[in-house]
């Protein structure tokens, strides 16, 4: 029987690449994102595996839509083996005094609240299904460890994701739910084009930064996804070797 996975932010970047890798390995994958047309493009890109891809447009910042998403998953599949809690946004370089409350709430609603809603509903389903258990992988960030200049909202939400991971990993033990986190630094994608052009550094300079190929992220993610539930990678970091991180600033 094929395993069932759910990937948020599956219409582009890391989410799309990891969803396609799961499909290629025989998983049924629920593709989640806000834009139906972009999700449909991911399904098309799956080629011969498109029949195992199931697109469900969802605004993860709205708990009612997340609840409806999981009701569809429960009705259609009856269980869920893996969740990649990946969806998120970044904001342009902004100093704390210039960040509006609306921008702050937008980052929190998507990066933190949406991640919690997804984790919460996945946890409940994995508790109740038979056999019990499953795996949840949260997408953190290098910013879950150290900030970039001008990124207070993104950094705060990614630090919070680490708290979600630790707490849910502890709470998941009695139910065979393994929760881990992948922290990614400078993968080549549409979201990081600006890094190749030049971004703010802690010394107030603007410099281009090295990026790594998406395949490195996919390989790391798939290593986590393939583990038996008796083992868990609680935290792992995959990053461009020469990017500023250790000793940043």
SEKOL-284337 format. One line per 10 residues: number of its first residue (from 1); their letters; for each residue x, y, z of N, C-alpha, C. Coordinates in nm, 4 decimals. Example, Ala and Ser with C-alpha at 12.3 -4.5 7.8 and 13.67 -1.06 7.14 Angstrom:
<recs>
1	AS	1.3190 -0.5690 0.7800 1.2300 -0.4500 0.7800 1.3200 -0.3300 0.7800  1.2850 -0.2250 0.7080 1.3670 -0.1060 0.7140 1.2900 0.0030 0.7870
</recs>
This chain:
<recs>
1	XXXXXXXXXX	0.0842 -0.1193 0.0000 0.0000 0.0000 0.0000 0.0881 0.1248 0.0000  0.0597 0.2207 -0.0873 0.1379 0.3439 -0.0942 0.1200 0.4252 0.0327  0.2273 0.4910 0.0729 0.2192 0.5806 0.1870 0.1638 0.7156 0.1418  0.1045 0.7880 0.2381 0.0388 0.9151 0.2102 0.1191 1.0279 0.2737  0.1533 1.1278 0.1926 0.2255 1.2446 0.2417 0.1461 1.3704 0.2103  0.1692 1.4744 0.2886 0.1117 1.6053 0.2632 0.2252 1.7067 0.2670  0.2328 1.7896 0.1633 0.3399 1.8898 0.1532 0.2759 2.0270 0.1364  0.3062 2.1186 0.2275 0.2567 2.2552 0.2131 0.3599 2.3396 0.1376  0.3107 2.4421 0.0713 0.3991 2.5213 -0.0136 0.4504 2.4401 -0.1304  0.3640 2.3553 -0.1854 0.4056 2.2575 -0.2859 0.4053 2.3116 -0.4275
11	XXXXXXXXXX	0.3740 2.4396 -0.4450 0.3637 2.4935 -0.5806 0.4943 2.5512 -0.6319  0.5963 2.5619 -0.5466 0.7224 2.6196 -0.5918 0.8354 2.5808 -0.4979  0.9574 2.6053 -0.5428 1.0750 2.5955 -0.4576 1.0946 2.4625 -0.3893  1.1286 2.4688 -0.2618 1.1610 2.3499 -0.1828 1.0419 2.2554 -0.1749  0.9228 2.3084 -0.1511 0.8054 2.2236 -0.1386 0.7775 2.1448 -0.2646  0.7847 2.2124 -0.3780 0.7612 2.1429 -0.5045 0.8663 2.0361 -0.5297  0.9920 2.0691 -0.5079 1.1001 1.9732 -0.5341 1.0869 1.8491 -0.4462  1.0532 1.8681 -0.3192 1.0405 1.7537 -0.2284 0.9140 1.6729 -0.2588  0.8054 1.7408 -0.2967 0.6833 1.6693 -0.3348 0.7089 1.5815 -0.4570  0.7789 1.6342 -0.5560 0.8093 1.5568 -0.6770 0.8970 1.4370 -0.6444
21	XXXXXXXXXX	0.9903 1.4528 -0.5501 1.0758 1.3408 -0.5100 0.9943 1.2310 -0.4424  0.8995 1.2697 -0.3573 0.8127 1.1712 -0.2932 0.7282 1.0978 -0.3969  0.6739 1.1706 -0.4922 0.5933 1.1086 -0.5979 0.6765 1.0089 -0.6778  0.7984 1.0464 -0.7085 0.8857 0.9575 -0.7861 0.9159 0.8301 -0.7104  0.9112 0.8371 -0.5785 0.9402 0.7196 -0.4955 0.8142 0.6395 -0.4632  0.7000 0.6800 -0.5197 0.5795 0.5985 -0.5064 0.4793 0.6438 -0.4034  0.5041 0.7562 -0.3376 0.4093 0.8067 -0.2404 0.2875 0.8677 -0.3114  0.1722 0.8653 -0.2445 0.0627 0.9545 -0.2791 0.0875 1.0846 -0.2037  0.0791 1.1960 -0.2743 0.1160 1.3244 -0.2132 0.0027 1.4254 -0.2277  -0.0417 1.4799 -0.1160 -0.1376 1.5893 -0.1151 -0.0577 1.7187 -0.1267
31	XXXXXXXXXX	-0.0818 1.7922 -0.2337 -0.0098 1.9160 -0.2615 -0.0934 2.0335 -0.2113  -0.0362 2.1145 -0.1251 -0.1106 2.2228 -0.0618 -0.0439 2.3564 -0.0927  -0.1244 2.4541 -0.1305 -0.0778 2.5898 -0.1557 -0.1988 2.6773 -0.1791  -0.1761 2.8071 -0.1882 -0.2896 2.8986 -0.2042 -0.3400 2.9053 -0.3479  -0.2525 2.8841 -0.4458 -0.2889 2.9060 -0.5861 -0.3153 2.7742 -0.6588  -0.4385 2.7565 -0.7021 -0.4775 2.6334 -0.7705 -0.3987 2.6137 -0.8992  -0.3736 2.7220 -0.9741 -0.3031 2.7081 -1.1013 -0.1590 2.6630 -1.0808  -0.0937 2.7145 -0.9768 0.0442 2.6749 -0.9495 0.0514 2.5299 -0.9022  -0.0454 2.4862 -0.8231 -0.0495 2.3459 -0.7810 -0.0721 2.2547 -0.9009  -0.1592 2.2971 -0.9936 -0.1847 2.2186 -1.1137 -0.0579 2.2030 -1.1966
41	XXXXXXXXXX	0.0259 2.3067 -1.1991 0.1519 2.2995 -1.2722 0.2460 2.1973 -1.2091  0.2449 2.1881 -1.0760 0.3258 2.0870 -1.0071 0.2768 1.9470 -1.0426  0.1464 1.9292 -1.0451 0.0896 1.7986 -1.0831 0.1353 1.7615 -1.2241  0.1272 1.8555 -1.3163 0.1706 1.8300 -1.4540 0.3177 1.7929 -1.4590  0.3982 1.8610 -1.3795 0.5425 1.8342 -1.3780 0.5741 1.6947 -1.3246  0.4814 1.6367 -1.2496 0.5034 1.5020 -1.1968 0.5012 1.3960 -1.3054  0.4517 1.4299 -1.4237 0.4554 1.3390 -1.5379 0.3833 1.2093 -1.5116  0.4528 1.0950 -1.5270 0.3871 0.9655 -1.5097 0.3368 0.9400 -1.3679  0.3832 1.0198 -1.2720 0.3393 1.0035 -1.1332 0.2249 1.0979 -1.0967  0.1723 1.1704 -1.1958 0.0708 1.2715 -1.1675 -0.0558 1.2119 -1.1063
51	XXXXXXXXXX	-0.0853 1.0865 -1.1352 -0.2046 1.0232 -1.0807 -0.1996 1.0063 -0.9306  -0.0805 1.0150 -0.8718 -0.0654 1.0026 -0.7269 -0.0536 1.1391 -0.6587  -0.0679 1.2464 -0.7361 -0.0618 1.3823 -0.6815 -0.2028 1.4366 -0.6660  -0.2323 1.4945 -0.5518 -0.3676 1.5396 -0.5198 -0.3598 1.6845 -0.4707  -0.3960 1.7782 -0.5555 -0.3850 1.9207 -0.5246 -0.5080 1.9687 -0.4478  -0.4854 2.0326 -0.3341 -0.5949 2.0899 -0.2547 -0.5562 2.2339 -0.2186  -0.6040 2.3326 -0.2943 -0.5729 2.4727 -0.2626 -0.6231 2.5089 -0.1230  -0.5350 2.5703 -0.0432 -0.5670 2.6018 0.0960 -0.4893 2.7249 0.1401  -0.5557 2.8152 0.2085 -0.4888 2.9257 0.2756 -0.4586 2.8803 0.4183  -0.3336 2.8475 0.4445 -0.2969 2.7888 0.5726 -0.3076 2.8865 0.6893
61	XXXXXXXXXX	-0.3176 3.0149 0.6607 -0.3326 3.1121 0.7685 -0.4745 3.1143 0.8241  -0.5666 3.0434 0.7586 -0.7055 3.0352 0.8034 -0.7313 2.8955 0.8592  -0.7535 2.8876 0.9883 -0.7688 2.7564 1.0517 -0.8858 2.6781 0.9934  -0.9927 2.7470 0.9556 -1.1087 2.6774 0.9002 -1.0720 2.6062 0.7702  -0.9860 2.6669 0.6894 -0.9436 2.6031 0.5645 -0.8505 2.4853 0.5918  -0.7672 2.4968 0.6938 -0.6797 2.3845 0.7299 -0.7638 2.2675 0.7808  -0.8650 2.2974 0.8603 -0.9542 2.1918 0.9083 -1.0223 2.1213 0.7915  -1.0700 2.2002 0.6946 -1.1338 2.1415 0.5766 -1.0353 2.0569 0.4966  -0.9119 2.1014 0.4876 -0.8073 2.0244 0.4188 -0.7914 1.8870 0.4820  -0.7797 1.8822 0.6135 -0.7571 1.7544 0.6800 -0.8813 1.6665 0.6803
71	XXXXXXXXXX	-0.9979 1.7264 0.6752 -1.1194 1.6460 0.6599 -1.1194 1.5762 0.5249  -1.0705 1.6451 0.4202 -1.0590 1.5815 0.2893 -0.9567 1.4685 0.2910  -0.8441 1.4917 0.3571 -0.7404 1.3885 0.3654 -0.7941 1.2658 0.4378  -0.8620 1.2883 0.5494 -0.9172 1.1766 0.6264 -1.0212 1.1007 0.5448  -1.1070 1.1742 0.4730 -1.2126 1.1110 0.3942 -1.1558 1.0323 0.2765  -1.0557 1.0890 0.2102 -1.0029 1.0286 0.0884 -0.9061 0.9142 0.1162  -0.8215 0.9307 0.2177 -0.7144 0.8339 0.2404 -0.7259 0.7584 0.3720  -0.7916 0.8161 0.4701 -0.8074 0.7495 0.5979 -0.6877 0.7585 0.6894  -0.5748 0.8079 0.6378 -0.4550 0.8160 0.7203 -0.3566 0.9134 0.6564  -0.2487 0.9402 0.7290 -0.1435 1.0284 0.6816 -0.0127 0.9823 0.7442
81	XXXXXXXXXX	0.0858 0.9549 0.6603 0.2127 0.9008 0.7091 0.3216 1.0062 0.7256  0.3138 1.1136 0.6471 0.4195 1.2140 0.6482 0.3614 1.3514 0.6176  0.4059 1.4525 0.6913 0.3732 1.5919 0.6614 0.5041 1.6693 0.6493  0.5184 1.7446 0.5404 0.6271 1.8407 0.5284 0.5654 1.9787 0.5469  0.5864 2.0347 0.6649 0.5303 2.1621 0.7066 0.6235 2.2724 0.6552  0.6100 2.3063 0.5284 0.7118 2.3810 0.4563 0.6734 2.5245 0.4220  0.5452 2.5555 0.4086 0.5033 2.6849 0.3558 0.5519 2.8001 0.4438  0.5944 2.9075 0.3787 0.6379 3.0254 0.4534 0.6691 3.1402 0.3594  0.6817 3.2585 0.4171 0.7166 3.3770 0.3397 0.8312 3.4501 0.4081  0.9057 3.5294 0.3305 1.0021 3.6225 0.3876 0.9610 3.7635 0.3468
91	XXXXXXXXXX	1.0054 3.8607 0.4231 0.9745 4.0008 0.3957 1.1018 4.0721 0.3505  1.0896 4.1814 0.2779 1.2080 4.2585 0.2408 1.2809 4.3105 0.3646  1.4090 4.3446 0.3478 1.4897 4.4039 0.4546 1.4134 4.5197 0.5174  1.3854 4.5079 0.6479 1.3103 4.6109 0.7190 1.3618 4.6199 0.8621  1.3951 4.7390 0.9066 1.4362 4.7581 1.0453 1.3142 4.7503 1.1374  1.3352 4.7084 1.2641 1.2208 4.6889 1.3536 1.1281 4.8095 1.3633  1.1848 4.9306 1.3652 1.1013 5.0486 1.3780 1.0199 5.0820 1.2548  1.0532 5.0180 1.1436 0.9827 5.0438 1.0174 0.8843 4.9335 0.9801  0.8798 4.8284 1.0595 0.7918 4.7154 1.0279 0.6518 4.7435 1.0806  0.5531 4.7406 0.9924 0.4156 4.7683 1.0350 0.3556 4.6478 1.1054
101	XXXXXXXXXX	0.2527 4.6750 1.1835 0.1816 4.5656 1.2488 0.1196 4.4703 1.1495  0.0716 4.5217 1.0363 0.0121 4.4360 0.9342 0.1156 4.3408 0.8749  0.2362 4.3917 0.8491 0.3421 4.3062 0.7943 0.3837 4.2006 0.8964  0.3955 4.2421 1.0220 0.4293 4.1472 1.1286 0.3247 4.0357 1.1366  0.1974 4.0743 1.1389 0.0914 3.9741 1.1499 0.0874 3.8827 1.0282  0.1172 3.9354 0.9099 0.1197 3.8515 0.7893 0.2264 3.7429 0.8016  0.3450 3.7807 0.8472 0.4517 3.6815 0.8653 0.4132 3.5781 0.9707  0.3575 3.6244 1.0818 0.3189 3.5326 1.1894 0.2048 3.4416 1.1451  0.1064 3.4968 1.0744 -0.0085 3.4176 1.0298 0.0337 3.3027 0.9389  0.1272 3.3284 0.8482 0.1676 3.2250 0.7526 0.2774 3.1355 0.8092
111	XXXXXXXXXX	0.3843 3.1966 0.8592 0.5014 3.1187 0.9004 0.4805 3.0415 1.0298  0.4051 3.0989 1.1224 0.3879 3.0352 1.2532 0.2483 2.9776 1.2721  0.1451 3.0616 1.2580 0.0095 3.0101 1.2799 -0.0252 2.9003 1.1805  0.0071 2.9223 1.0526 -0.0208 2.8199 0.9523 0.0528 2.6903 0.9804  0.1784 2.7023 1.0256 0.2559 2.5828 1.0597 0.1934 2.5100 1.1786  0.1480 2.5874 1.2780 0.0839 2.5244 1.3932 -0.0466 2.4564 1.3542  -0.1325 2.5253 1.2773 -0.2591 2.4637 1.2370 -0.2336 2.3314 1.1650  -0.1353 2.3319 1.0747 -0.1040 2.2101 0.9989 -0.0548 2.1003 1.0910  0.0394 2.1347 1.1786 0.0937 2.0357 1.2718 -0.0150 1.9831 1.3643  -0.0994 2.0710 1.4137 -0.2036 2.0314 1.5080 -0.3005 1.9309 1.4463
121	XXXXXXXXXX	-0.3489 1.9607 1.3269 -0.4447 1.8709 1.2627 -0.3777 1.7409 1.2187  -0.2528 1.7489 1.1753 -0.1800 1.6267 1.1394 -0.1585 1.5393 1.2621  -0.1208 1.6010 1.3727 -0.0975 1.5277 1.4975 -0.2231 1.4521 1.5386  -0.3376 1.5206 1.5316 -0.4638 1.4575 1.5721 -0.4970 1.3378 1.4841  -0.4790 1.3525 1.3532 -0.5066 1.2415 1.2625 -0.4126 1.1252 1.2891  -0.2844 1.1543 1.3091 -0.1866 1.0485 1.3337 -0.2119 0.9783 1.4673  -0.2652 1.0510 1.5648 -0.3048 0.9905 1.6927 -0.4156 0.8885 1.6738  -0.5125 0.9231 1.5893 -0.6368 0.8462 1.5812 -0.6335 0.7351 1.4775  -0.5407 0.7413 1.3818 -0.5406 0.6420 1.2752 -0.4829 0.5093 1.3241  -0.5054 0.4060 1.2468 -0.4536 0.2730 1.2789 -0.3868 0.2137 1.1557
131	XXXXXXXXXX	-0.2582 0.1758 1.1644 -0.1723 0.1875 1.2823 -0.1421 0.3319 1.3163  -0.1242 0.3548 1.4451 -0.1043 0.4888 1.4966 0.0346 0.5412 1.4598  0.0449 0.6730 1.4433 0.1764 0.7347 1.4264 0.1992 0.7922 1.2887  0.3113 0.8593 1.2735 0.3499 0.9210 1.1482 0.4674 1.0134 1.1719  0.5061 1.0847 1.0671 0.6220 1.1757 1.0772 0.5824 1.3153 1.0301  0.6260 1.4151 1.1055 0.6073 1.5548 1.0701 0.7449 1.6194 1.0606  0.7741 1.6818 0.9458 0.9008 1.7517 0.9260 0.8701 1.8992 0.9088  0.9193 1.9813 0.9989 0.9013 2.1258 0.9909 1.0190 2.1879 0.9164  0.9898 2.2844 0.8302 1.0947 2.3590 0.7619 1.1297 2.4804 0.8470  1.2463 2.4769 0.9062 1.2932 2.5904 0.9853 1.3675 2.6872 0.8959
141	XXXXXXXXXX	1.4924 2.7132 0.9268 1.5743 2.8038 0.8473 1.7069 2.8216 0.9193  1.8081 2.8682 0.8470 1.9271 2.9180 0.9141 1.8870 3.0246 1.0164  1.7820 3.0995 0.9851 1.7349 3.2054 1.0756 1.6712 3.1510 1.2026  1.6511 3.0205 1.2115 1.6094 2.9597 1.3369 1.7248 2.9545 1.4363  1.8450 2.9877 1.3900 1.9642 2.9899 1.4756 2.0198 3.1307 1.4914  2.0395 3.1999 1.3794 2.0951 3.3354 1.3819 2.0208 3.4220 1.2814  1.9999 3.5500 1.3130 1.9240 3.6362 1.2219 2.0085 3.6938 1.1098  1.9411 3.7309 1.0041 1.9984 3.8234 0.9072 1.9580 3.9646 0.9467  2.0347 4.0647 0.9051 1.9914 4.2019 0.9314 1.8555 4.2295 0.8664  1.7740 4.3068 0.9364 1.6470 4.3507 0.8793 1.5440 4.2421 0.8613
151	XXXXXXXXXX	1.5486 4.1381 0.9476 1.4580 4.0236 0.9276 1.3885 3.9833 1.0571  1.3455 4.0804 1.1371 1.2960 4.0476 1.2706 1.1729 3.9574 1.2684  1.0798 3.9796 1.1764 0.9583 3.8980 1.1731 0.9893 3.7550 1.1298  1.0670 3.7414 1.0222 1.1032 3.6085 0.9735 1.1823 3.5318 1.0795  1.2799 3.5998 1.1414 1.3630 3.5348 1.2420 1.2809 3.4896 1.3615  1.1911 3.5757 1.4093 1.1092 3.5398 1.5247 1.0208 3.4187 1.4953  0.9622 3.4158 1.3758 0.8748 3.3027 1.3426 0.9545 3.1739 1.3281  1.0760 3.1822 1.2751 1.1555 3.0605 1.2571 1.2125 3.0103 1.3894  1.2439 3.1000 1.4819 1.2776 3.0546 1.6166 1.1576 2.9834 1.6799  1.0387 3.0352 1.6544 0.9184 2.9726 1.7086 0.8954 2.8338 1.6499
161	XXXXXXXXXX	0.9299 2.8149 1.5226 0.9165 2.6822 1.4617 1.0009 2.5796 1.5379  1.1201 2.6193 1.5815 1.2025 2.5279 1.6609 1.1327 2.4891 1.7902  1.0584 2.5834 1.8495 0.9800 2.5503 1.9682 0.8686 2.4528 1.9370  0.8012 2.4724 1.8238 0.6989 2.3766 1.7817 0.7587 2.2370 1.7668  0.8752 2.2309 1.7042 0.9390 2.1011 1.6792 0.9717 2.0307 1.8099  1.0339 2.1017 1.9026 1.0730 2.0388 2.0294 0.9508 1.9925 2.1085  0.8502 2.0801 2.1176 0.7321 2.0459 2.1976 0.6533 1.9311 2.1352  0.6344 1.9354 2.0030 0.5566 1.8300 1.9375 0.6325 1.6976 1.9362  0.7658 1.7040 1.9265 0.8443 1.5810 1.9327 0.8264 1.5121 2.0678  0.8272 1.5910 2.1744 0.8056 1.5356 2.3082 0.6645 1.4797 2.3224
171	XXXXXXXXXX	0.5656 1.5589 2.2784 0.4262 1.5158 2.2922 0.3918 1.3987 2.2011  0.4685 1.3810 2.0940 0.4393 1.2732 2.0003 0.4887 1.1365 2.0423  0.5782 1.1311 2.1403 0.6384 1.0022 2.1783 0.5364 0.8929 2.2111  0.4338 0.9226 2.2921 0.3412 0.8137 2.3275 0.2576 0.7627 2.2105  0.2564 0.8387 2.0994 0.1682 0.8059 1.9874 0.2453 0.7649 1.8617  0.3754 0.7428 1.8776 0.4603 0.7006 1.7644 0.4637 0.8078 1.6549  0.4563 0.9339 1.6959 0.4659 1.0464 1.6027 0.6050 1.1069 1.6148  0.6820 1.0990 1.5077 0.8183 1.1524 1.5057 0.8148 1.2921 1.4432  0.8678 1.3896 1.5143 0.8684 1.5274 1.4651 1.0126 1.5758 1.4566  1.0506 1.6260 1.3407 1.1851 1.6764 1.3206 1.1846 1.8061 1.2418
181	XXXXXXXXXX	1.3029 1.8634 1.2236 1.3126 1.9935 1.1570 1.4341 1.9963 1.0653  1.4140 2.0515 0.9467 1.5229 2.0734 0.8521 1.5448 2.2240 0.8395  1.6669 2.2672 0.8677 1.7038 2.4079 0.8574 1.7914 2.4257 0.7344  1.7485 2.5144 0.6456 1.8077 2.5242 0.5117 1.8707 2.6616 0.4935  1.9876 2.6644 0.4350 2.0562 2.7905 0.4098 2.0994 2.8064 0.2657  2.0409 2.9043 0.1967 2.0853 2.9473 0.0638 2.0741 2.8397 -0.0440  1.9568 2.7805 -0.0563 1.9327 2.6915 -0.1687 1.8954 2.7757 -0.2906  1.9406 2.7358 -0.4056 1.9101 2.8102 -0.5283 1.7621 2.7927 -0.5621  1.6870 2.9032 -0.5555 1.5443 2.9024 -0.5871 1.5031 3.0462 -0.6175  1.3774 3.0632 -0.6610 1.3281 3.1983 -0.6881 1.3373 3.2872 -0.5645
191	XXXXXXXXXX	1.3217 3.2268 -0.4468 1.3194 3.3028 -0.3218 1.4576 3.3583 -0.2858  1.5648 3.2995 -0.3419 1.7007 3.3397 -0.3017 1.7798 3.4034 -0.4160  1.7126 3.4427 -0.5228 1.7833 3.5091 -0.6330 1.8589 3.6321 -0.5827  1.7979 3.7041 -0.4902 1.8614 3.8259 -0.4387 1.9940 3.7951 -0.3692  2.0102 3.6741 -0.3154 2.1354 3.6399 -0.2471 2.2526 3.6349 -0.3443  2.2264 3.5909 -0.4655 2.3319 3.5866 -0.5671 2.3669 3.7263 -0.6172  2.2747 3.8203 -0.5974 2.2967 3.9571 -0.6436 2.3588 4.0460 -0.5362  2.3341 4.0130 -0.4093 2.3882 4.0908 -0.2988 2.2843 4.1174 -0.1923  2.3140 4.0787 -0.0690 2.2220 4.0994 0.0431 2.2966 4.1628 0.1597  2.2202 4.2226 0.2514 2.2785 4.2898 0.3666 2.3530 4.1907 0.4560
201	XXXXXXXXXX	2.4705 4.2329 0.5026 2.5510 4.1546 0.5949 2.5533 4.2232 0.7314  2.5983 4.1488 0.8318 2.5980 4.2028 0.9674 2.6940 4.3203 0.9847  2.7956 4.3320 0.8976 2.8893 4.4446 0.9056 2.8413 4.5655 0.8254  2.7145 4.5632 0.7845 2.6471 4.6703 0.7111 2.6843 4.6761 0.5627  2.7675 4.5823 0.5177 2.7982 4.5757 0.3750 2.6892 4.4982 0.3019  2.6923 4.5031 0.1697 2.6033 4.4222 0.0862 2.6909 4.3348 -0.0017  2.6730 4.2027 0.0107 2.7585 4.1086 -0.0615 2.6743 3.9962 -0.1209  2.7207 3.9451 -0.2336 2.6608 3.8239 -0.2898 2.6991 3.7050 -0.2035  2.6088 3.6071 -0.1958 2.6356 3.4866 -0.1164 2.6242 3.3619 -0.2031  2.7068 3.2609 -0.1754 2.6970 3.1345 -0.2483 2.5634 3.0656 -0.2212
211	XXXXXXXXXX	2.5164 2.9907 -0.3204 2.3956 2.9099 -0.3046 2.4272 2.7656 -0.3416  2.3440 2.6743 -0.2944 2.3619 2.5320 -0.3250 2.2483 2.4848 -0.4146  2.2692 2.3718 -0.4794 2.1674 2.3146 -0.5668 2.0531 2.2560 -0.4849  1.9316 2.2637 -0.5402 1.8127 2.2111 -0.4732 1.8257 2.0629 -0.4404  1.9028 1.9892 -0.5188 1.9165 1.8448 -0.4962 1.9719 1.8140 -0.3576  2.0542 1.9029 -0.3024 2.1087 1.8797 -0.1686 1.9990 1.8827 -0.0634  1.9041 1.9731 -0.0801 1.7908 1.9813 0.0124 1.7011 1.8588 -0.0027  1.6709 1.8225 -0.1270 1.5842 1.7075 -0.1521 1.6454 1.5805 -0.0938  1.7749 1.5604 -0.1145 1.8415 1.4403 -0.0613 1.8330 1.4360 0.0911  1.8523 1.5505 0.1556 1.8454 1.5565 0.3015 1.7035 1.5289 0.3501
221	XXXXXXXXXX	1.6070 1.5929 0.2851 1.4672 1.5708 0.3213 1.4275 1.4250 0.3048  1.4655 1.3640 0.1939 1.4272 1.2248 0.1690 1.4930 1.1291 0.2681  1.6113 1.1617 0.3145 1.6745 1.0812 0.4196 1.5884 1.0816 0.5447  1.5351 1.1970 0.5798 1.4458 1.2062 0.6961 1.3159 1.1314 0.6706  1.2589 1.1490 0.5516 1.1291 1.0895 0.5195 1.1343 0.9372 0.5172  1.2483 0.8815 0.4808 1.2599 0.7357 0.4663 1.2833 0.6632 0.5985  1.3152 0.7357 0.7036 1.3464 0.6706 0.8307 1.2270 0.5924 0.8853  1.2511 0.4798 0.9498 1.1423 0.4139 1.0223 1.1027 0.5004 1.1411  0.9799 0.4854 1.1888 0.9333 0.5692 1.2984 1.0066 0.5422 1.4292  1.0856 0.4362 1.4325 1.1673 0.4092 1.5508 1.2909 0.4993 1.5572
231	XXXXXXXXXX	1.3140 0.5782 1.4515 1.4286 0.6689 1.4480 1.3825 0.8072 1.4028  1.4525 0.9098 1.4495 1.4139 1.0463 1.4153 1.5371 1.1351 1.4054  1.5425 1.2177 1.3026 1.6393 1.3269 1.2969 1.5674 1.4479 1.3534  1.6004 1.4855 1.4756 1.5280 1.5937 1.5419 1.5568 1.7282 1.4753  1.6852 1.7573 1.4496 1.7254 1.8788 1.3794 1.8400 1.8467 1.2850  1.8345 1.9033 1.1662 1.9472 1.8943 1.0752 1.9573 2.0240 0.9970  2.0801 2.0608 0.9613 2.1048 2.1824 0.8839 2.1754 2.1454 0.7547  2.1221 2.1909 0.6427 2.1874 2.1737 0.5133 2.2016 2.3131 0.4529  2.3236 2.3451 0.4092 2.3528 2.4828 0.3711 2.4630 2.4867 0.2665  2.4660 2.5977 0.1938 2.5766 2.6208 0.1017 2.7057 2.6302 0.1833
241	XXXXXXXXX	2.8058 2.5539 0.1450 2.9269 2.5391 0.2260 2.9921 2.6728 0.2597  2.9927 2.7662 0.1653 3.0672 2.8905 0.1853 2.9810 3.0103 0.2225  2.8544 2.9849 0.2566 2.7690 3.0964 0.2991 2.8069 3.1410 0.4389  2.7823 3.2674 0.4745 2.8076 3.3116 0.6107 2.7025 3.2561 0.7064  2.7463 3.1795 0.8037 2.6569 3.1257 0.9060 2.7335 3.1102 1.0349  2.8241 3.0128 1.0417 2.9097 2.9979 1.1603 2.9984 3.1229 1.1660  2.9914 3.1945 1.2762 3.0678 3.3173 1.2878 3.0054 3.4344 1.2151  2.8792 3.4203 1.1728 2.8147 3.5314 1.1009 2.8167 3.6560 1.1891  2.8574 3.7673 1.1304 2.8535 3.8942 1.1998 2.9852 3.9322 1.2615
</recs>
